Amino acid sequence: MTLRFVGIDPNTGGGGSPTVWVEDESADLVLQGEEAEELLKAQVGGTEWVVGHAVGIPAHERVIRIPARMVPILREACDVAERAGLR
């Protein structure tokens, strides 16, 4: 798997920061961000979070938060992924 770096949180302090890559072969977005599972759990009740989505997060998945200031970076990543998917 080869990852193409697209961008990092512009307000980073140099440590672990929200970051976006695109995987070259699949054109999947790969995101690093602050874990947000507890925030999501606190905001949603009942037996479904949205129609067709049971409450809970599978053990192999994580919910992350990406700051709004990174929207331009995510747009760029989507463009990179779209171009890569057209090969």
Sequence and secondary structure as in RCSB ss.txt:
>XXXX:A:sequence
MTLRFVGIDPNTGGGGSPTVWVEDESADLVLQGEEAEELLKAQVGGTEWVVGHAVGIPAHERVIRIPARMVPILR
EACDVAERAGLR
>XXXX:A:secstr
  EEEEEE TT  SSS  EEEEETTT  EEEE EE HHHHHHH  SSEEETTEESS  TT   EE  GGGHHHHH
HHHHHHHHHHT 
